[in-house]
Every structure is written in structure tokens, then in C-alpha cells.
């Protein structure tokens, strides 16, 4: 083989290697993929115990939401972190994060770790919706995450909190919302207290500018929805703050209650695109909450407040969210939403 031909062959092989391996080595970052996120994927009052299995049944990668409450366990008399949407009607039969989530997905995670095919990692993105946040609860959650740290996507704590260290991708990744119920307390326990060089096991949400006045929670959401995006979120993503947690679709996009949303319009699409573009510009993953469309009274424990009234109406929105590049699209309609979200990019 001539030197010229050998050189050409070497260049060709290098280009082929780049084509094959380039995608897998590209850093995981906002805007790369749109995932279905299963809203409230846990049992409620003894019902709908199959939610997590149904969510996982739609295939990975995906997102799941799990609510956690620090409450007295009636069976032991001791406080515990239990999976529940609120503190009412607790029986003591509620599962823990370890029993309900981690041990349930063990076969998926161990298979993924064995195969070590990282192109779709993280496979399971988990929104831990922490309903009450006394220090004991946050310490309990941190300890449970520590048991499964080698399953979790982590990052090293940097000396400069504004400097993001690369994500060490693993099959799972954990997010929390730092805006509620107590602003910034999760950052204190999940980031500030860690020594430089420690691993972050969970990632927090963007800091939202609080509106002036003594407002209740609903009024705060409404006031923030009317702010200019650059006034609402002024700080770019940091080492800990990496997502814009569950932006309210009704307020931010439709600018009306879901039942009054009406037609999907170019103006709404423009608001959605501006929101997603701004989030990505600032370095955040962004999720929209919560998109349902079913006949009134036909929900399986689903709230009517998120209901657009028909599958046709919500399908248009699911597709629009994917088209805009939204990272997480939340819905209670697991199978229907996942099917559309996974296929929306090719229709």
C-alpha cells in the first residue's frame, strides 16, 4: 500500500471512529432530548399501586416523580420519610424511597451498569418532590441516596459554586425543587454542607425572583408568570442548580386555567419556545407541568386542574413541547403521553 493511500485510509478510519463514538462522548446537557415524566408515580390511599410499573413500562429513558413526606409512622411511632403526597390518612403501610424506587429498579440499573452503554444515560431521571423539609428529613434522604451513590449521576463540588463540574453519568439522576416548601434549605443540606471535592447526589432548581408583597403560594405563581423571563431567572445554571423545576404550563404558556385554554395558537407556541430557549440559554434543563387531556370524571386519581378535556387537545400540546425542545414533559396519562413524546419528533 502506498504512503498516500495509507494516509487516506487513516483519515477515513478516524472519521468513522468519530461518527461512531462522537455521540456517546458528547456531554449530557439541556436540550438534547425530550422525556416523558410520570406525574405522581406512587400509590395514593392504597390505590394505583401499579403506577411505577406502568411508567417504567413505557420504556427508558424517562422521568418519574416521587413525593416524600417526613411523618410519624403509626406502626412504629417514629418519624420516617415515606412516599406520600401529604400527611393526611397515613396508615404506616406507605413505602420508603429505598423499598419503592431503588430496590424496584435494581434489575434495570444493574443490567445497565453491566452493559455500560452510556449513550442514553441517565435512564431514569427522578424528581423528588419533598413535601416537608425539616433537617431530619433532608438528612434521611441524603443518607438513602448515599446507599445507592454508585447508581447516581453525580458531579464534584467545585470551589466556585458557579462553575459546573462535568456530570459523571450513571443510570439514574436525582432532582429537587429548591423553591418550596422552604426556599433554599435543600441547597444547604445537599450542597453547601459538602466539602470541596465531594460528590453531589442530587441537583437543585433555578432560583426564581420572589414577587413583592405578602402573597400566598398561588398568588406567587401568578405574579412570577407575568414577569419577564430575564427578571424571573437572573442567575445562570450552577454546579448545583441545574433545572427549572416544573414550570406551570397553564400560567406560563396558556395564560389561563386549563379548562379555559381553548385552541393552541401561534402566540402560545411562541411563549413556549421563548421559555424553553431562555432556560437552555441560561444552562438549565426545563420541565413543563402538567399536561392531561381526558373526559371529566374519567381520571385515575388525576386532578381536574391539569385537564384540557380531550386527548386531541393535549396531544397537540405534547407535540408542541417536544418541538420546542422541552427536556421534561409531565403528564398523568403515562402510556398515551410517552407514546406521543417518543414519536413526536418524527411525525
C-alpha positions in Angstrom: 0.0 0.0 0.0 1.4 3.4 -1.0 2.1 6.1 1.7 -0.6 8.3 0.1 -3.2 5.5 0.2 -2.2 4.6 3.8 -2.7 8.2 4.9 -6.1 8.4 3.2 -7.1 5.2 4.9 -6.0 6.5 8.3 -8.1 9.7 7.8 -11.1 7.6 6.8 -10.8 5.4 9.8 -10.5 8.4 12.1 -13.7 9.9 10.6 -15.6 6.7 11.0 -14.5 6.4 14.6 -15.7 10.0 15.3 -19.1 9.2 13.7 -19.5 6.0 15.7 -18.2 7.3 19.1 -18.8 11.0 18.9 -22.4 10.9 20.0 -21.7 8.8 23.1 -18.9 11.1 24.3 -20.9 14.4 23.8 -21.6 15.9 27.3 -25.1 15.4 28.5 -26.7 18.8 28.5 -30.1 20.6 28.3 -31.9 20.5 25.1 -30.6 17.1 23.9 -33.7 15.1 24.4 -37.4 15.4 25.5 -38.5 12.9 28.1 -41.9 11.9 29.4 -42.1 12.5 33.2 -44.6 10.4 35.0 -46.5 12.6 37.4 -47.1 11.2 40.9 -45.8 7.8 40.1 -46.6 6.3 43.5 -49.7 4.8 45.2 -52.3 7.0 46.8 -54.6 5.9 49.6 -53.9 2.2 48.7 -54.9 2.7 45.1 -52.9 2.8 41.8 -50.1 0.7 43.1 -49.0 -0.1 39.6 -48.1 3.5 38.6 -44.3 3.0 38.8 -44.5 -0.2 36.8 -46.7 1.5 34.2 -44.3 4.4 33.9 -41.3 2.1 33.6 -43.3 0.0 31.1 -43.2 3.0 28.7 -39.5 2.4 28.3 -36.3 4.3 29.2 -35.1 6.9 29.3 -37.9 8.6 31.2 -38.6 10.7 34.2 -40.6 9.8 37.3 -41.9 11.9 40.2 -41.9 10.6 43.7 -43.4 12.6 46.7 -41.8 12.3 50.1 -43.2 13.3 53.5 -41.5 13.3 56.9 -44.3 12.0 59.1 -44.9 9.8 62.2 -45.2 6.2 61.1 -48.3 4.9 63.0 -46.8 1.5 63.2 -43.6 2.5 64.9 -44.4 5.8 66.5 -41.2 7.3 64.9 -40.8 9.9 62.2 -39.9 8.5 58.8 -39.5 9.6 55.2 -42.5 7.9 53.5 -43.7 8.1 49.9 -47.0 10.1 50.2 -48.4 13.2 48.6 -49.4 14.7 52.0 -49.6 13.9 55.7 -53.3 13.0 55.7 -54.5 9.5 56.1 -51.2 7.9 56.8 -51.5 4.2 57.6 -47.9 3.1 58.1 -48.1 0.9 55.0 -46.6 3.6 52.8 -43.3 2.6 51.2 -39.9 4.3 51.6 -37.7 5.6 48.8 -35.5 2.6 49.2 -38.2 0.0 49.0 -40.4 1.6 46.5 -38.0 3.1 44.0 -34.4 1.9 44.4 -35.0 -1.8 45.0 -37.7 -1.8 42.4 -35.5 -0.6 39.6 -32.4 -2.6 40.8 -32.7 -5.1 37.8 -32.8 -2.2 35.3 -29.9 -0.4 36.9 -27.7 -3.4 37.4 -28.2 -4.5 33.8 -27.3 -1.0 32.6 -24.2 -0.9 34.7 -23.1 -4.3 33.4 -23.6 -3.3 29.8 -22.0 0.1 30.4 -23.7 1.6 27.3 -23.9 5.2 28.3 -25.4 6.8 25.2 -28.9 7.1 26.9 -27.8 7.6 30.4 -29.3 8.7 32.7 -32.1 6.2 32.0 -34.3 7.2 35.0 -34.5 10.9 35.9 -36.2 11.2 39.3 -37.9 14.3 40.6 -38.0 14.0 44.4 -40.9 16.2 45.4 -40.1 16.8 49.0 -43.4 17.9 50.7 -41.9 19.0 54.0 -38.3 19.7 54.7 -37.2 19.7 58.4 -33.5 19.0 58.7 -34.1 15.4 59.8 -36.0 14.7 56.6 -33.2 16.1 54.4 -30.6 14.2 56.3 -32.6 11.0 55.9 -32.9 11.5 52.2 -29.2 12.3 51.8 -28.4 9.1 53.6 -30.6 7.0 51.5 -29.1 8.4 48.3 -25.7 7.6 49.7 -26.6 3.9 49.8 -27.1 4.0 46.0 -24.5 6.6 45.1 -22.8 4.3 42.5 -26.2 4.2 40.6 -26.5 8.0 40.6 -25.3 10.7 38.1 -23.0 12.9 40.2 -20.8 15.9 39.9 -17.8 17.0 42.0 -18.3 20.0 44.2 -16.2 22.9 42.9 -14.6 25.7 44.9 -16.6 28.2 42.9 -20.3 27.2 43.1 -21.0 28.9 39.8 -18.6 26.6 38.0 -20.2 23.4 36.8 -18.1 20.3 37.0 -18.8 17.5 34.4 -21.6 15.1 35.2 -20.4 11.6 35.9 -23.2 9.8 34.1 -24.9 6.8 35.7 -28.3 5.1 35.1 -30.2 7.4 37.5 -30.2 11.2 38.2 -32.0 13.0 41.0 -33.6 16.5 41.0 -35.3 18.5 43.7 -37.2 21.8 43.8 -35.5 24.4 45.9 -38.3 26.9 45.8 -40.7 25.1 48.1 -41.8 24.5 50.8 -38.8 26.2 52.4 -36.7 28.2 49.8 -33.0 27.2 49.6 -32.9 24.8 52.5 -32.2 21.8 50.3 -29.2 23.6 48.8 -27.9 24.0 52.3 -28.2 20.3 53.1 -27.5 18.8 49.6 -24.7 21.2 48.5 -23.4 23.9 50.9 -22.5 21.5 53.7 -20.5 19.3 51.4 -16.7 19.7 51.4 -14.9 20.7 48.2 -14.4 17.6 46.1 -17.4 15.7 47.4 -19.9 14.2 45.1 -23.3 15.9 44.5 -26.0 13.2 44.7 -28.9 15.4 43.8 -29.4 18.6 41.8 -31.5 21.6 42.6 -33.7 24.1 40.7 -33.2 27.6 39.4 -33.6 30.5 41.8 -36.8 32.4 40.9 -37.1 36.0 41.8 -39.8 36.4 44.5 -42.5 38.9 43.7 -43.0 41.8 46.1 -45.8 41.7 48.7 -47.2 39.2 51.2 -48.6 36.7 48.7 -49.9 33.2 49.1 -48.5 30.3 47.0 -51.0 30.7 44.2 -50.5 34.4 44.0 -46.7 34.0 43.9 -47.0 31.6 40.9 -49.4 34.0 39.1 -47.1 37.0 39.7 -44.0 35.2 38.6 -45.7 34.1 35.4 -46.2 37.7 34.5 -42.5 38.6 34.9 -40.1 38.9 32.0 -38.1 35.7 31.8 -34.8 37.7 32.3 -36.3 39.1 35.5 -37.7 35.8 36.8 -34.4 33.9 36.4 -31.3 36.1 36.7 -28.6 33.6 37.5 -27.3 31.0 35.1 -27.2 27.3 36.0 -24.5 26.5 38.5 -22.9 23.4 39.8 -25.9 22.5 42.0 -28.7 24.5 40.3 -29.3 22.7 37.0 -33.0 22.6 36.2 -36.0 24.9 36.0 -38.4 22.9 38.1 -41.8 22.0 36.7 -42.8 25.3 35.1 -46.6 25.8 35.2 -48.0 25.2 31.7 -51.3 26.9 32.4 -49.8 30.1 33.7 -46.6 30.4 31.7 -47.9 29.1 28.3 -51.7 29.1 28.1 -52.0 32.1 30.5 -55.4 30.7 31.6 -56.8 27.8 33.5 -56.5 24.5 31.6 -60.3 24.1 31.2 -60.4 27.5 29.6 -57.3 27.1 27.4 -59.1 26.8 24.1 -57.2 26.4 20.8 -53.5 26.0 20.5 -52.3 29.2 18.8 -49.1 30.7 17.3 -48.9 33.1 20.3 -48.9 30.2 22.8 -46.3 28.4 20.7 -44.1 31.5 20.7 -44.4 31.8 24.5 -43.4 28.2 24.9 -40.5 28.4 22.6 -39.2 31.6 24.3 -39.4 29.9 27.7 -37.5 26.8 26.6 -34.9 28.8 24.7 -34.3 31.1 27.7 -33.9 28.1 30.1 -31.4 26.5 27.7 -29.6 29.8 27.2 -29.1 30.0 31.0 -27.9 26.4 31.1 -31.0 24.8 32.7 -32.9 21.6 31.9 -36.6 22.7 31.8 -39.8 20.7 32.5 -43.4 21.7 32.0 -46.2 20.7 34.4 -48.7 19.1 33.9 -50.4 18.2 30.7 -53.5 15.9 30.8 -56.5 15.5 28.4 -59.3 13.2 29.4 -63.1 13.2 29.7 -64.1 14.8 33.0 -64.5 12.2 35.7 -62.5 9.6 33.8 -59.2 10.2 35.5 -57.5 7.5 37.6 -56.8 9.7 40.6 -55.8 12.6 38.4 -56.6 16.2 39.3 -59.1 18.1 37.1 -57.0 21.2 37.3 -54.5 19.9 34.7 -57.2 18.6 32.4 -57.5 20.1 28.9 -60.7 17.9 28.4 -59.7 15.7 25.5 -56.8 13.5 24.2 -56.8 15.5 21.0 -56.2 18.8 22.8 -53.4 17.5 25.0 -51.7 15.6 22.1 -51.2 19.0 20.3 -49.5 20.3 23.4 -47.4 17.2 24.0 -46.1 17.5 20.4 -45.5 21.3 20.8 -43.5 20.7 23.9 -41.2 18.3 22.2 -40.9 20.5 19.1 -39.8 23.4 21.4 -37.1 21.2 22.9 -38.6 20.9 26.4 -36.5 18.4 28.5 -39.3 17.0 30.7 -43.0 16.8 29.7 -45.1 15.9 32.7 -48.4 14.0 32.5 -50.6 11.6 34.4 -51.5 9.8 31.2 -48.4 7.6 31.1 -48.9 5.4 28.1 -50.6 8.0 25.9 -48.1 10.7 26.7 -45.0 8.6 26.4 -46.1 7.2 23.0 -46.6 10.7 21.6 -43.5 12.2 23.2 -41.2 9.5 22.0 -42.6 9.8 18.4 -43.4 13.5 18.2 -40.1 14.3 16.6 -40.7 12.1 13.6 -44.4 13.0 12.9 
